[in-house]
């Protein structure tokens, strides 16, 4: 049977090897730039993750902009909280889900008006982090031109970070992004007939 001393030595050796690998990776990462992050997939937590980054950025004294597509409600917990903070600009640009509006031309026009607001923020170097919540849907449905959107994103201030959330992120967007995370839906309370819960879902 291995002694505790042997186990401790093996652990120390593994951690030393791991530290060498991690330190080398950190040393290679010598560039700094504004990142484009995409949070996609069918699982819960895409917007929640983005707003976690907003809290992190505000904690560092950074200025944050939020543009919410699709969502038309202004009673979410995240908006109630962040509107109390300094250094944040918040725009609710949607009119609700497409099955609520049931008006294709109106949805297209709402998306175009929303993107005009975003373009202003993409030209503002004082905004350090810009969250484009549920932007993937107007792109997926063709309400916004993906090429024009990518051009605007690529021409933003060099140190401005952008986080885009939503299901079914287009391939072109994912290829352009620096970081792409896919949330996987393993199990969801709603599938068991449990309604959306305050503080958890909105």
Secondary structure, DSSP 8 states (H G I E B T S, - for coil): ---HHHHHHHHHHHHHHHHHHHHHHHHH-------EEEEESSSS-HHHHHHHHHHHHHHTT--EEEEESS------HHHHHHTTSSSEEEEE---S-HHHH--HHHHHHHHHHHHHHHHHHHT-TT--EEEEETHHHHHHTTSS-HHHHHHHHHTS-TT-EEEEE-SS--HHHHHH-SEEEE---S--GGGGT----TTTT-
